[in-house]
């Protein structure tokens, strides 16, 4: 009897959870920290907004390379995916780099790593928010 | 500064900033309580710097 009730209620409940979790994950990707903010995890939301934002600001300030979608090889494509991980901050970094990238010095090369790390970190945070929304993590 | 938003950091400053920011993010991601987070951040920062400086020293004989 109990199994029947769960079986009837389960898919409906799961579908709502899945949609909500997906929205939370995507929100977290678009704006760093927003996914956790939707879950009322304010500390984590602020921490991810600030850390990802700081990495993007430092990376852009060091004139790191922001990869474009029209990459020449697999590394460019991977770099683009990593950079796009920052969501809207990708466009912020692009607007800050008025003089373009300069990787002829070590500083610019480090900047490229800062930008890519910001993206990967934000993807990790968005995935965490998604898992929390699904009830798999605390 | 020249024109836009840009600045230069030394190797050590860049490493220190990177280690600090990543340690804070990982601390918030993997721990819940404030004390646990603080401990994790300090320990992670220490290991980042120790390993970074250690690799730098280990590479010194091959630098030229």
N, CA and C atoms of all chains as a GROMACS GRO file, in nm:
protein
  606
    1UNK      N    1   0.083  -0.120   0.000
    1UNK     CA    2   0.000   0.000   0.000
    1UNK      C    3   0.087   0.126   0.000
    2UNK      N    4   0.181   0.127   0.094
    2UNK     CA    5   0.271   0.242   0.104
    2UNK      C    6   0.353   0.257  -0.025
    3UNK      N    7   0.395   0.141  -0.080
    3UNK     CA    8   0.472   0.145  -0.204
    3UNK      C    9   0.391   0.204  -0.318
    4UNK      N   10   0.260   0.168  -0.318
    4UNK     CA   11   0.172   0.220  -0.424
    4UNK      C   12   0.162   0.372  -0.416
    5UNK      N   13   0.148   0.419  -0.290
    5UNK     CA   14   0.137   0.565  -0.272
    5UNK      C   15   0.265   0.634  -0.318
    6UNK      N   16   0.380   0.577  -0.280
    6UNK     CA   17   0.509   0.635  -0.320
    6UNK      C   18   0.524   0.631  -0.472
    7UNK      N   19   0.482   0.514  -0.529
    7UNK     CA   20   0.495   0.498  -0.674
    7UNK      C   21   0.408   0.598  -0.749
    8UNK      N   22   0.289   0.629  -0.691
    8UNK     CA   23   0.201   0.726  -0.757
    8UNK      C   24   0.251   0.869  -0.737
    9UNK      N   25   0.296   0.895  -0.613
    9UNK     CA   26   0.338   1.031  -0.581
    9UNK      C   27   0.480   1.060  -0.630
   10UNK      N   28   0.561   0.955  -0.639
   10UNK     CA   29   0.704   0.971  -0.668
   10UNK      C   30   0.738   1.052  -0.791
   11UNK      N   31   0.693   1.006  -0.911
   11UNK     CA   32   0.735   1.075  -1.033
   11UNK      C   33   0.696   1.223  -1.035
   12UNK      N   34   0.574   1.252  -0.980
   12UNK     CA   35   0.527   1.390  -0.978
   12UNK      C   36   0.620   1.476  -0.893
   13UNK      N   37   0.652   1.421  -0.771
   13UNK     CA   38   0.737   1.491  -0.678
   13UNK      C   39   0.878   1.506  -0.737
   14UNK      N   40   0.928   1.399  -0.799
   14UNK     CA   41   1.062   1.400  -0.857
   14UNK      C   42   1.073   1.502  -0.969
   15UNK      N   43   0.968   1.510  -1.049
   15UNK     CA   44   0.969   1.603  -1.162
   15UNK      C   45   0.982   1.747  -1.113
   16UNK      N   46   0.906   1.781  -1.008
   16UNK     CA   47   0.915   1.916  -0.951
   16UNK      C   48   1.052   1.945  -0.895
   17UNK      N   49   1.105   1.846  -0.824
   17UNK     CA   50   1.238   1.859  -0.767
   17UNK      C   51   1.342   1.880  -0.877
   18UNK      N   52   1.331   1.798  -0.981
   18UNK     CA   53   1.430   1.805  -1.091
   18UNK      C   54   1.428   1.942  -1.157
   19UNK      N   55   1.307   1.993  -1.184
   19UNK     CA   56   1.295   2.123  -1.249
   19UNK      C   57   1.355   2.233  -1.162
   20UNK      N   58   1.320   2.229  -1.033
   20UNK     CA   59   1.369   2.329  -0.939
   20UNK      C   60   1.522   2.321  -0.930
   21UNK      N   61   1.572   2.198  -0.920
   21UNK     CA   62   1.716   2.179  -0.909
   21UNK      C   63   1.786   2.230  -1.035
   22UNK      N   64   1.728   2.205  -1.151
   22UNK     CA   65   1.786   2.250  -1.277
   22UNK      C   66   1.790   2.403  -1.283
   23UNK      N   67   1.680   2.467  -1.240
   23UNK     CA   68   1.674   2.614  -1.239
   23UNK      C   69   1.780   2.670  -1.145
   24UNK      N   70   1.794   2.607  -1.029
   24UNK     CA   71   1.895   2.652  -0.932
   24UNK      C   72   2.035   2.640  -0.990
   25UNK      N   73   2.063   2.526  -1.055
   25UNK     CA   74   2.195   2.505  -1.116
   25UNK      C   75   2.226   2.606  -1.225
   26UNK      N   76   2.128   2.629  -1.311
   26UNK     CA   77   2.149   2.724  -1.422
   26UNK      C   78   2.165   2.867  -1.368
   27UNK      N   79   2.084   2.902  -1.266
   27UNK     CA   80   2.096   3.035  -1.204
   27UNK      C   81   2.234   3.055  -1.144
   28UNK      N   82   2.285   2.948  -1.080
   28UNK     CA   83   2.418   2.955  -1.021
   28UNK      C   84   2.526   2.973  -1.126
   29UNK      N   85   2.504   2.916  -1.243
   29UNK     CA   86   2.602   2.933  -1.351
   29UNK      C   87   2.593   3.076  -1.410
   30UNK      N   88   2.472   3.125  -1.433
   30UNK     CA   89   2.456   3.257  -1.495
   30UNK      C   90   2.512   3.368  -1.406
   31UNK      N   91   2.478   3.365  -1.278
   31UNK     CA   92   2.532   3.465  -1.185
   31UNK      C   93   2.592   3.391  -1.065
   32UNK      N   94   2.725   3.394  -1.051
   32UNK     CA   95   2.788   3.322  -0.941
   32UNK      C   96   2.723   3.351  -0.806
   33UNK      N   97   2.685   3.246  -0.736
   33UNK     CA   98   2.625   3.260  -0.603
   33UNK      C   99   2.474   3.262  -0.604
   34UNK      N  100   2.413   3.286  -0.720
   34UNK     CA  101   2.267   3.299  -0.726
   34UNK      C  102   2.197   3.165  -0.693
   35UNK      N  103   2.258   3.055  -0.735
   35UNK     CA  104   2.200   2.924  -0.707
   35UNK      C  105   2.187   2.900  -0.557
   36UNK      N  106   2.294   2.932  -0.484
   36UNK     CA  107   2.290   2.915  -0.338
   36UNK      C  108   2.198   3.018  -0.274
   37UNK      N  109   2.190   3.138  -0.332
   37UNK     CA  110   2.101   3.241  -0.278
   37UNK      C  111   1.956   3.195  -0.289
   38UNK      N  112   1.921   3.129  -0.400
   38UNK     CA  113   1.785   3.077  -0.416
   38UNK      C  114   1.753   2.970  -0.312
   39UNK      N  115   1.858   2.903  -0.265
   39UNK     CA  116   1.840   2.801  -0.161
   39UNK      C  117   1.855   2.860  -0.021
   40UNK      N  118   1.868   2.994  -0.015
   40UNK     CA  119   1.885   3.067   0.112
   40UNK      C  120   2.012   3.027   0.186
   41UNK      N  121   2.115   2.989   0.109
   41UNK     CA  122   2.245   2.960   0.170
   41UNK      C  123   2.331   3.085   0.148
   42UNK      N  124   2.305   3.185   0.233
   42UNK     CA  125   2.360   3.319   0.208
   42UNK      C  126   2.512   3.325   0.216
   43UNK      N  127   2.569   3.254   0.311
   43UNK     CA  128   2.716   3.257   0.328
   43UNK      C  129   2.786   3.206   0.204
   44UNK      N  130   2.739   3.091   0.155
   44UNK     CA  131   2.800   3.032   0.036
   44UNK      C  132   2.774   3.121  -0.086
   45UNK      N  133   2.654   3.176  -0.094
   45UNK     CA  134   2.620   3.262  -0.208
   45UNK      C  135   2.716   3.380  -0.216
   46UNK      N  136   2.735   3.447  -0.102
   46UNK     CA  137   2.824   3.563  -0.099
   46UNK      C  138   2.968   3.522  -0.128
   47UNK      N  139   3.009   3.409  -0.069
   47UNK     CA  140   3.147   3.362  -0.088
   47UNK      C  141   3.175   3.333  -0.236
   48UNK      N  142   3.082   3.267  -0.305
   48UNK     CA  143   3.107   3.233  -0.445
   48UNK      C  144   3.099   3.356  -0.535
   49UNK      N  145   3.007   3.447  -0.502
   49UNK     CA  146   2.998   3.570  -0.581
   49UNK      C  147   3.129   3.648  -0.570
   50UNK      N  148   3.180   3.660  -0.448
   50UNK     CA  149   3.300   3.739  -0.427
   50UNK      C  150   3.426   3.670  -0.481
   51UNK      N  151   3.440   3.539  -0.456
   51UNK     CA  152   3.563   3.472  -0.500
   51UNK      C  153   3.569   3.461  -0.654
   52UNK      N  154   3.458   3.425  -0.715
   52UNK     CA  155   3.458   3.416  -0.862
   52UNK      C  156   3.476   3.556  -0.922
   53UNK      N  157   3.408   3.654  -0.863
   53UNK     CA  158   3.422   3.793  -0.911
   53UNK      C  159   3.563   3.844  -0.897
   54UNK      N  160   3.626   3.815  -0.784
   54UNK     CA  161   3.763   3.859  -0.761
   54UNK      C  162   3.860   3.795  -0.860
   55UNK      N  163   3.841   3.664  -0.883
   55UNK     CA  164   3.928   3.595  -0.980
   55UNK      C  165   3.913   3.656  -1.119
   56UNK      N  166   3.790   3.688  -1.156
   56UNK     CA  167   3.766   3.748  -1.289
   56UNK      C  168   3.830   3.887  -1.296
   57UNK      N  169   3.813   3.967  -1.191
   57UNK     CA  170   3.871   4.102  -1.190
   57UNK      C  171   4.023   4.096  -1.198
   58UNK      N  172   4.083   4.007  -1.119
   58UNK     CA  173   4.230   3.995  -1.121
   58UNK      C  174   4.276   3.945  -1.258
   59UNK      N  175   4.209   3.843  -1.309
   59UNK     CA  176   4.246   3.787  -1.440
   59UNK      C  177   4.237   3.890  -1.551
   60UNK      N  178   4.128   3.967  -1.551
   60UNK     CA  179   4.111   4.071  -1.654
   60UNK      C  180   4.214   4.182  -1.634
   61UNK      N  181   4.240   4.217  -1.508
   61UNK     CA  182   4.338   4.322  -1.478
   61UNK      C  183   4.478   4.283  -1.519
   62UNK      N  184   4.507   4.153  -1.516
   62UNK     CA  185   4.639   4.105  -1.559
   62UNK      C  186   4.645   4.080  -1.709
   63UNK      N  187   4.538   4.116  -1.776
   63UNK     CA  188   4.526   4.102  -1.922
   63UNK      C  189   4.539   3.956  -1.967
   64UNK      N  190   4.468   3.870  -1.895
   64UNK     CA  191   4.465   3.730  -1.933
   64UNK      C  192   4.384   3.709  -2.060
   65UNK      N  193   4.407   3.595  -2.124
   65UNK     CA  194   4.339   3.565  -2.250
   65UNK      C  195   4.198   3.511  -2.224
   66UNK      N  196   4.100   3.578  -2.281
   66UNK     CA  197   3.962   3.528  -2.276
   66UNK      C  198   3.936   3.458  -2.408
   67UNK      N  199   3.914   3.328  -2.403
   67UNK     CA  200   3.897   3.252  -2.526
   67UNK      C  201   3.762   3.282  -2.592
   68UNK      N  202   3.762   3.282  -2.724
   68UNK     CA  203   3.638   3.305  -2.799
   68UNK      C  204   3.584   3.173  -2.852
   69UNK      N  205   3.459   3.175  -2.898
   69UNK     CA  206   3.397   3.051  -2.946
   69UNK      C  207   3.463   3.001  -3.074
   70UNK      N  208   3.526   3.091  -3.148
   70UNK     CA  209   3.590   3.052  -3.274
   70UNK      C  210   3.735   3.012  -3.250
   71UNK      N  211   3.755   2.909  -3.169
   71UNK     CA  212   3.890   2.865  -3.137
   71UNK      C  213   3.953   2.786  -3.250
   72UNK      N  214   4.088   2.781  -3.250
   72UNK     CA  215   4.159   2.709  -3.356
   72UNK      C  216   4.177   2.561  -3.326
   73UNK      N  217   4.186   2.528  -3.197
   73UNK     CA  218   4.209   2.388  -3.163
   73UNK      C  219   4.130   2.349  -3.037
   74UNK      N  220   4.154   2.225  -2.994
   74UNK     CA  221   4.079   2.172  -2.879
   74UNK      C  222   4.109   2.251  -2.752
   75UNK      N  223   4.234   2.297  -2.738
   75UNK     CA  224   4.270   2.372  -2.617
   75UNK      C  225   4.194   2.505  -2.610
   76UNK      N  226   4.178   2.569  -2.726
   76UNK     CA  227   4.100   2.694  -2.731
   76UNK      C  228   3.955   2.667  -2.691
   77UNK      N  229   3.901   2.556  -2.741
   77UNK     CA  230   3.761   2.522  -2.710
   77UNK      C  231   3.744   2.493  -2.562
   78UNK      N  232   3.842   2.418  -2.503
   78UNK     CA  233   3.836   2.390  -2.360
   78UNK      C  234   3.848   2.519  -2.279
   79UNK      N  235   3.936   2.609  -2.326
   79UNK     CA  236   3.952   2.738  -2.260
   79UNK      C  237   3.824   2.819  -2.266
   80UNK      N  238   3.755   2.811  -2.379
   80UNK     CA  239   3.629   2.884  -2.395
   80UNK      C  240   3.523   2.829  -2.298
   81UNK      N  241   3.517   2.696  -2.289
   81UNK     CA  242   3.421   2.634  -2.196
   81UNK      C  243   3.451   2.677  -2.052
   82UNK      N  244   3.581   2.676  -2.017
   82UNK     CA  245   3.620   2.717  -1.881
   82UNK      C  246   3.583   2.864  -1.857
   83UNK      N  247   3.615   2.949  -1.954
   83UNK     CA  248   3.585   3.093  -1.937
   83UNK      C  249   3.435   3.118  -1.929
   84UNK      N  250   3.358   3.047  -2.010
   84UNK     CA  251   3.212   3.065  -2.009
   84UNK      C  252   3.149   3.014  -1.880
   85UNK      N  253   3.227   2.936  -1.804
   85UNK     CA  254   3.179   2.888  -1.675
   85UNK      C  255   3.148   3.001  -1.579
   86UNK      N  256   3.204   3.118  -1.603
   86UNK     CA  257   3.176   3.232  -1.514
   86UNK      C  258   3.041   3.296  -1.543
   87UNK      N  259   2.971   3.249  -1.646
   87UNK     CA  260   2.839   3.304  -1.680
   87UNK      C  261   2.848   3.448  -1.728
   88UNK      N  262   2.771   3.535  -1.664
   88UNK     CA  263   2.769   3.675  -1.709
   88UNK      C  264   2.901   3.746  -1.683
   89UNK      N  265   2.980   3.694  -1.591
   89UNK     CA  266   3.109   3.757  -1.560
   89UNK      C  267   3.206   3.748  -1.678
   90UNK      N  268   3.179   3.655  -1.770
   90UNK     CA  269   3.261   3.645  -1.891
   90UNK      C  270   3.255   3.777  -1.968
   91UNK      N  271   3.134   3.832  -1.977
   91UNK     CA  272   3.114   3.956  -2.053
   91UNK      C  273   3.169   4.076  -1.975
   92UNK      N  274   3.165   4.067  -1.842
   92UNK     CA  275   3.226   4.170  -1.758
   92UNK      C  276   3.377   4.174  -1.784
   93UNK      N  277   3.439   4.056  -1.785
   93UNK     CA  278   3.584   4.049  -1.810
   93UNK      C  279   3.616   4.104  -1.948
   94UNK      N  280   3.532   4.071  -2.046
   94UNK     CA  281   3.557   4.117  -2.184
   94UNK      C  282   3.547   4.270  -2.191
   95UNK      N  283   3.451   4.326  -2.117
   95UNK     CA  284   3.435   4.472  -2.119
   95UNK      C  285   3.549   4.542  -2.043
   96UNK      N  286   3.608   4.473  -1.945
   96UNK     CA  287   3.719   4.533  -1.870
   96UNK      C  288   3.849   4.532  -1.950
   97UNK      N  289   3.864   4.430  -2.034
   97UNK     CA  290   3.989   4.418  -2.111
   97UNK      C  291   3.981   4.505  -2.237
   98UNK      N  292   3.987   4.636  -2.217
   98UNK     CA  293   3.973   4.728  -2.332
   98UNK      C  294   4.093   4.717  -2.426
   99UNK      N  295   4.212   4.688  -2.371
   99UNK     CA  296   4.331   4.679  -2.454
   99UNK      C  297   4.358   4.537  -2.505
  100UNK      N  298   4.266   4.447  -2.478
  100UNK     CA  299   4.283   4.307  -2.521
  100UNK      C  300   4.380   4.232  -2.432
  101UNK      N  301   4.397   4.104  -2.464
  101UNK     CA  302   4.486   4.019  -2.383
  101UNK      C  303   4.632   4.045  -2.420
  102UNK      N  304   4.719   4.021  -2.323
  102UNK     CA  305   4.863   4.031  -2.348
  102UNK      C  306   4.931   3.917  -2.275
  103UNK      N  307   4.955   3.808  -2.346
  103UNK     CA  308   5.017   3.692  -2.282
  103UNK      C  309   5.166   3.683  -2.316
  104UNK      N  310   5.222   3.794  -2.362
  104UNK     CA  311   5.366   3.795  -2.391
  104UNK      C  312   5.447   3.804  -2.262
  105UNK      N  313   5.381   3.840  -2.151
  105UNK     CA  314   5.448   3.843  -2.021
  105UNK      C  315   5.383   3.738  -1.931
  106UNK      N  316   5.458   3.701  -1.826
  106UNK     CA  317   5.406   3.600  -1.732
  106UNK      C  318   5.276   3.647  -1.669
  107UNK      N  319   5.265   3.778  -1.644
  107UNK     CA  320   5.144   3.832  -1.579
  107UNK      C  321   5.019   3.798  -1.659
  108UNK      N  322   5.025   3.818  -1.790
  108UNK     CA  323   4.910   3.790  -1.876
  108UNK      C  324   4.877   3.642  -1.876
  109UNK      N  325   4.982   3.559  -1.873
  109UNK     CA  326   4.962   3.415  -1.872
  109UNK      C  327   4.894   3.372  -1.741
  110UNK      N  328   4.936   3.431  -1.632
  110UNK     CA  329   4.871   3.403  -1.504
  110UNK      C  330   4.726   3.448  -1.507
  111UNK      N  331   4.702   3.563  -1.570
  111UNK     CA  332   4.566   3.615  -1.582
  111UNK      C  333   4.474   3.515  -1.652
  112UNK      N  334   4.528   3.450  -1.756
  112UNK     CA  335   4.451   3.347  -1.828
  112UNK      C  336   4.410   3.236  -1.733
  113UNK      N  337   4.502   3.196  -1.646
  113UNK     CA  338   4.472   3.088  -1.548
  113UNK      C  339   4.367   3.134  -1.447
  114UNK      N  340   4.377   3.260  -1.405
  114UNK     CA  341   4.279   3.313  -1.309
  114UNK      C  342   4.138   3.308  -1.370
  115UNK      N  343   4.127   3.349  -1.496
  115UNK     CA  344   3.996   3.352  -1.562
  115UNK      C  345   3.940   3.212  -1.578
  116UNK      N  346   4.026   3.118  -1.621
  116UNK     CA  347   3.979   2.980  -1.639
  116UNK      C  348   3.940   2.918  -1.505
  117UNK      N  349   4.018   2.948  -1.402
  117UNK     CA  350   3.987   2.893  -1.269
  117UNK      C  351   3.855   2.948  -1.218
  118UNK      N  352   3.831   3.077  -1.243
  118UNK     CA  353   3.704   3.138  -1.201
  118UNK      C  354   3.587   3.062  -1.262
  119UNK      N  355   3.599   3.028  -1.391
  119UNK     CA  356   3.492   2.956  -1.460
  119UNK      C  357   3.470   2.817  -1.404
  120UNK      N  358   3.578   2.744  -1.385
  120UNK     CA  359   3.567   2.607  -1.335
  120UNK      C  360   3.512   2.608  -1.192
  121UNK      N  361   3.559   2.704  -1.114
  121UNK     CA  362   3.510   2.716  -0.975
  121UNK      C  363   3.360   2.745  -0.972
  122UNK      N  364   3.315   2.831  -1.063
  122UNK     CA  365   3.172   2.863  -1.066
  122UNK      C  366   3.088   2.744  -1.112
  123UNK      N  367   3.143   2.667  -1.206
  123UNK     CA  368   3.072   2.545  -1.249
  123UNK      C  369   3.059   2.447  -1.132
  124UNK      N  370   3.167   2.438  -1.053
  124UNK     CA  371   3.166   2.351  -0.935
  124UNK      C  372   3.062   2.399  -0.834
  125UNK      N  373   3.055   2.531  -0.815
  125UNK     CA  374   2.958   2.589  -0.721
  125UNK      C  375   2.815   2.566  -0.772
  126UNK      N  376   2.794   2.584  -0.902
  126UNK     CA  377   2.660   2.563  -0.960
  126UNK      C  378   2.618   2.417  -0.947
  127UNK      N  379   2.713   2.327  -0.968
  127UNK     CA  380   2.685   2.183  -0.953
  127UNK      C  381   2.652   2.151  -0.807
  128UNK      N  382   2.722   2.215  -0.715
  128UNK     CA  383   2.694   2.195  -0.572
  128UNK      C  384   2.552   2.241  -0.539
  129UNK      N  385   2.515   2.359  -0.590
  129UNK     CA  386   2.380   2.411  -0.566
  129UNK      C  387   2.275   2.316  -0.624
  130UNK      N  388   2.302   2.263  -0.743
  130UNK     CA  389   2.211   2.167  -0.808
  130UNK      C  390   2.193   2.042  -0.721
  131UNK      N  391   2.305   1.991  -0.669
  131UNK     CA  392   2.299   1.871  -0.585
  131UNK      C  393   2.225   1.898  -0.454
  132UNK      N  394   2.246   2.016  -0.398
  132UNK     CA  395   2.173   2.053  -0.274
  132UNK      C  396   2.024   2.059  -0.303
  133UNK      N  397   1.989   2.121  -0.415
  133UNK     CA  398   1.848   2.134  -0.451
  133UNK      C  399   1.782   1.997  -0.473
  134UNK      N  400   1.862   1.901  -0.517
  134UNK     CA  401   1.810   1.764  -0.536
  134UNK      C  402   1.805   1.686  -0.406
  135UNK      N  403   1.861   1.747  -0.300
  135UNK     CA  404   1.862   1.681  -0.169
  135UNK      C  405   1.972   1.580  -0.152
  136UNK      N  406   2.074   1.589  -0.234
  136UNK     CA  407   2.183   1.494  -0.226
  136UNK      C  408   2.299   1.543  -0.139
  137UNK      N  409   2.305   1.675  -0.116
  137UNK     CA  410   2.413   1.731  -0.035
  137UNK      C  411   2.353   1.825   0.068
  138UNK      N  412   2.428   1.847   0.177
  138UNK     CA  413   2.382   1.940   0.281
  138UNK      C  414   2.448   2.076   0.261
  139UNK      N  415   4.959   5.124  -1.467
  139UNK     CA  416   4.830   5.151  -1.531
  139UNK      C  417   4.850   5.221  -1.666
  140UNK      N  418   4.784   5.175  -1.768
  140UNK     CA  419   4.791   5.245  -1.896
  140UNK      C  420   4.656   5.229  -1.966
  141UNK      N  421   4.576   5.336  -1.961
  141UNK     CA  422   4.446   5.331  -2.029
  141UNK      C  423   4.339   5.261  -1.950
  142UNK      N  424   4.321   5.132  -1.973
  142UNK     CA  425   4.211   5.058  -1.912
  142UNK      C  426   4.243   5.006  -1.773
  143UNK      N  427   4.162   4.908  -1.736
  143UNK     CA  428   4.176   4.847  -1.604
  143UNK      C  429   4.284   4.740  -1.612
  144UNK      N  430   4.405   4.773  -1.566
  144UNK     CA  431   4.510   4.672  -1.567
  144UNK      C  432   4.616   4.698  -1.462
  145UNK      N  433   4.676   4.592  -1.416
  145UNK     CA  434   4.782   4.603  -1.317
  145UNK      C  435   4.876   4.484  -1.329
  146UNK      N  436   4.993   4.500  -1.267
  146UNK     CA  437   5.091   4.392  -1.271
  146UNK      C  438   5.115   4.339  -1.131
  147UNK      N  439   5.123   4.207  -1.120
  147UNK     CA  440   5.153   4.144  -0.992
  147UNK      C  441   5.280   4.063  -1.008
  148UNK      N  442   5.356   4.053  -0.900
  148UNK     CA  443   5.475   3.967  -0.905
  148UNK      C  444   5.428   3.821  -0.901
  149UNK      N  445   5.520   3.729  -0.926
  149UNK     CA  446   5.486   3.586  -0.923
  149UNK      C  447   5.430   3.549  -0.786
  150UNK      N  448   5.498   3.597  -0.681
  150UNK     CA  449   5.457   3.559  -0.546
  150UNK      C  450   5.321   3.619  -0.511
  151UNK      N  451   5.299   3.746  -0.550
  151UNK     CA  452   5.169   3.809  -0.522
  151UNK      C  453   5.056   3.734  -0.592
  152UNK      N  454   5.081   3.696  -0.718
  152UNK     CA  455   4.978   3.623  -0.794
  152UNK      C  456   4.949   3.490  -0.727
  153UNK      N  457   5.055   3.420  -0.684
  153UNK     CA  458   5.035   3.290  -0.618
  153UNK      C  459   4.960   3.305  -0.487
  154UNK      N  460   4.997   3.408  -0.411
  154UNK     CA  461   4.934   3.432  -0.281
  154UNK      C  462   4.785   3.463  -0.298
  155UNK      N  463   4.752   3.550  -0.393
  155UNK     CA  464   4.612   3.586  -0.417
  155UNK      C  465   4.533   3.464  -0.464
  156UNK      N  466   4.591   3.391  -0.558
  156UNK     CA  467   4.524   3.272  -0.611
  156UNK      C  468   4.496   3.172  -0.497
  157UNK      N  469   4.600   3.145  -0.418
  157UNK     CA  470   4.586   3.048  -0.308
  157UNK      C  471   4.481   3.094  -0.208
  158UNK      N  472   4.481   3.222  -0.177
  158UNK     CA  473   4.386   3.274  -0.078
  158UNK      C  474   4.241   3.262  -0.128
  159UNK      N  475   4.218   3.306  -0.250
  159UNK     CA  476   4.082   3.304  -0.305
  159UNK      C  477   4.030   3.161  -0.320
  160UNK      N  478   4.115   3.073  -0.371
  160UNK     CA  479   4.072   2.933  -0.390
  160UNK      C  480   4.049   2.864  -0.256
  161UNK      N  481   4.134   2.894  -0.158
  161UNK     CA  482   4.117   2.834  -0.025
  161UNK      C  483   3.983   2.876   0.036
  162UNK      N  484   3.951   3.004   0.022
  162UNK     CA  485   3.823   3.053   0.076
  162UNK      C  486   3.705   2.983   0.006
  163UNK      N  487   3.713   2.975  -0.126
  163UNK     CA  488   3.603   2.911  -0.202
  163UNK      C  489   3.588   2.764  -0.163
  164UNK      N  490   3.699   2.692  -0.153
  164UNK     CA  491   3.694   2.550  -0.117
  164UNK      C  492   3.645   2.533   0.027
  165UNK      N  493   3.686   2.625   0.114
  165UNK     CA  494   3.641   2.620   0.253
  165UNK      C  495   3.491   2.631   0.264
  166UNK      N  496   3.434   2.725   0.188
  166UNK     CA  497   3.288   2.744   0.191
  166UNK      C  498   3.216   2.629   0.121
  167UNK      N  499   3.282   2.572   0.021
  167UNK     CA  500   3.219   2.463  -0.056
  167UNK      C  501   3.214   2.333   0.024
  168UNK      N  502   3.320   2.306   0.098
  168UNK     CA  503   3.330   2.173   0.157
  168UNK      C  504   3.302   2.166   0.307
  169UNK      N  505   3.295   2.279   0.376
  169UNK     CA  506   3.269   2.276   0.520
  169UNK      C  507   3.148   2.361   0.553
  170UNK      N  508   3.082   2.332   0.668
  170UNK     CA  509   2.959   2.404   0.703
  170UNK      C  510   2.979   2.504   0.816
  171UNK      N  511   3.034   2.464   0.926
  171UNK     CA  512   3.047   2.554   1.041
  171UNK      C  513   3.157   2.657   1.020
  172UNK      N  514   3.143   2.776   1.082
  172UNK     CA  515   3.243   2.882   1.066
  172UNK      C  516   3.383   2.839   1.112
  173UNK      N  517   3.390   2.765   1.223
  173UNK     CA  518   3.520   2.723   1.275
  173UNK      C  519   3.585   2.620   1.183
  174UNK      N  520   3.503   2.526   1.136
  174UNK     CA  521   3.553   2.424   1.042
  174UNK      C  522   3.603   2.490   0.914
  175UNK      N  523   3.526   2.589   0.869
  175UNK     CA  524   3.565   2.661   0.746
  175UNK      C  525   3.697   2.735   0.766
  176UNK      N  526   3.709   2.805   0.878
  176UNK     CA  527   3.831   2.882   0.906
  176UNK      C  528   3.952   2.790   0.911
  177UNK      N  529   3.937   2.677   0.980
  177UNK     CA  530   4.047   2.580   0.991
  177UNK      C  531   4.088   2.530   0.852
  178UNK      N  532   3.986   2.496   0.774
  178UNK     CA  533   4.011   2.442   0.639
  178UNK      C  534   4.082   2.546   0.552
  179UNK      N  535   4.035   2.672   0.560
  179UNK     CA  536   4.093   2.779   0.477
  179UNK      C  537   4.240   2.801   0.513
  180UNK      N  538   4.270   2.808   0.643
  180UNK     CA  539   4.408   2.832   0.687
  180UNK      C  540   4.498   2.715   0.646
  181UNK      N  541   4.452   2.594   0.667
  181UNK     CA  542   4.529   2.475   0.634
  181UNK      C  543   4.552   2.464   0.483
  182UNK      N  544   4.447   2.490   0.407
  182UNK     CA  545   4.456   2.483   0.261
  182UNK      C  546   4.551   2.591   0.207
  183UNK      N  547   4.541   2.712   0.262
  183UNK     CA  548   4.630   2.822   0.220
  183UNK      C  549   4.775   2.786   0.250
  184UNK      N  550   4.798   2.732   0.370
  184UNK     CA  551   4.933   2.693   0.410
  184UNK      C  552   4.991   2.589   0.313
  185UNK      N  553   4.910   2.488   0.280
  185UNK     CA  554   4.957   2.382   0.189
  185UNK      C  555   4.981   2.434   0.048
  186UNK      N  556   4.891   2.523   0.001
  186UNK     CA  557   4.910   2.585  -0.132
  186UNK      C  558   5.046   2.654  -0.138
  187UNK      N  559   5.075   2.736  -0.036
  187UNK     CA  560   5.198   2.814  -0.036
  187UNK      C  561   5.320   2.723  -0.019
  188UNK      N  562   5.308   2.627   0.071
  188UNK     CA  563   5.420   2.536   0.096
  188UNK      C  564   5.456   2.458  -0.031
  189UNK      N  565   5.354   2.403  -0.096
  189UNK     CA  566   5.378   2.323  -0.216
  189UNK      C  567   5.425   2.412  -0.332
  190UNK      N  568   5.365   2.533  -0.344
  190UNK     CA  569   5.406   2.627  -0.450
  190UNK      C  570   5.552   2.666  -0.436
  191UNK      N  571   5.591   2.707  -0.315
  191UNK     CA  572   5.730   2.748  -0.291
  191UNK      C  573   5.822   2.626  -0.303
  192UNK      N  574   5.775   2.511  -0.255
  192UNK     CA  575   5.855   2.387  -0.264
  192UNK      C  576   5.884   2.350  -0.409
  193UNK      N  577   5.781   2.357  -0.495
  193UNK     CA  578   5.802   2.323  -0.637
  193UNK      C  579   5.897   2.426  -0.700
  194UNK      N  580   5.884   2.554  -0.659
  194UNK     CA  581   5.973   2.658  -0.709
  194UNK      C  582   6.119   2.627  -0.676
  195UNK      N  583   6.142   2.587  -0.552
  195UNK     CA  584   6.278   2.551  -0.511
  195UNK      C  585   6.327   2.427  -0.584
  196UNK      N  586   6.240   2.329  -0.600
  196UNK     CA  587   6.278   2.204  -0.666
  196UNK      C  588   6.315   2.229  -0.812
  197UNK      N  589   6.252   2.331  -0.874
  197UNK     CA  590   6.278   2.360  -1.015
  197UNK      C  591   6.400   2.449  -1.034
  198UNK      N  592   6.451   2.505  -0.926
  198UNK     CA  593   6.560   2.604  -0.936
  198UNK      C  594   6.683   2.551  -1.012
  199UNK      N  595   6.730   2.426  -0.985
  199UNK     CA  596   6.850   2.378  -1.057
  199UNK      C  597   6.830   2.371  -1.209
  200UNK      N  598   6.703   2.362  -1.254
  200UNK     CA  599   6.678   2.349  -1.399
  200UNK      C  600   6.635   2.480  -1.463
  201UNK      N  601   6.651   2.590  -1.389
  201UNK     CA  602   6.598   2.717  -1.439
  201UNK      C  603   6.687   2.782  -1.544
  202UNK      N  604   6.810   2.735  -1.561
  202UNK     CA  605   6.896   2.796  -1.664
  202UNK      C  606   6.979   2.691  -1.734
   0.00000   0.00000   0.00000
